[in-house]
Amino acid sequence: MLSGQYQPGIIHYYQGLPGGGYAAGTTLPEAPAEQEFTMSCTNAADFDGDGDLDLLIGDVKGAVYLNRNAGTKTAFQFGAREPLMAGGKPLRVCQKSDPLPVDWDGDGKLDLLVGDEAGDLTFFRGRGDGAFEAGVSLWTGLRHANPAFTEVRKSLGEKPLVPGYRLRLATGDWNSDGRLDLLVGNCEETKDGSVTGFVRVFLRVSG
């Protein structure tokens, strides 16, 4: 199990044990001191095709970083976090980013789905060379050159598909039809003013 931390934005690793449960957490090597990260979250994938898992890490400023594993499957060795590129520019969404690496379009190349603070969900098509095409919202079909909070919230309309903010993502074939569906978590204010979180399932009907 992998878990990010608010500040400093390091990543904790909990090794699974036979029969269930986890070993005590260890801290994966953090980024150099000159790189400051806050509110990190991560998902793992073999980004560079060398047979081990690398980390894709989001932060509070909306960027997404690659933490490449230069070691092995069991002897991890992580270096500095490398900012990912999309459309020839550093990849960025609105504030808090939650990157999910997945082959969303089924072309054999790793894509990124990224949830953000404003409640949008952006699809970055993988090019296969470590970079991505410019992002497009799965909710609205729009591209945000400047993903400011007010701009993104306005684009989602008065009744967005997912109310609230700070989306977290997962995929899976929920209804066993051979297509990836979306599971989306959020932070949402209730009628009594408290904040809670919900998980919504979006079934894929095409593509």
Secondary structure as UniProt FT lines:
FT   STRAND          2..4
FT   STRAND          11..13
FT   TURN            18..19
FT   STRAND          26..27
FT   TURN            33..34
FT   STRAND          41..45
FT   TURN            47..48
FT   STRAND          54..58
FT   TURN            60..61
FT   STRAND          63..67
FT   STRAND          82..83
FT   STRAND          85..86
FT   TURN            87..88
FT   STRAND          89..90
FT   STRAND          98..102
FT   TURN            104..105
FT   STRAND          111..115
FT   TURN            117..118
FT   STRAND          121..124
FT   STRAND          136..137
FT   TURN            138..140
FT   HELIX           149..156
FT   STRAND          165..172
FT   TURN            174..175
FT   STRAND          181..189
FT   TURN            191..192
FT   STRAND          195..196
FT   STRAND          199..202
//
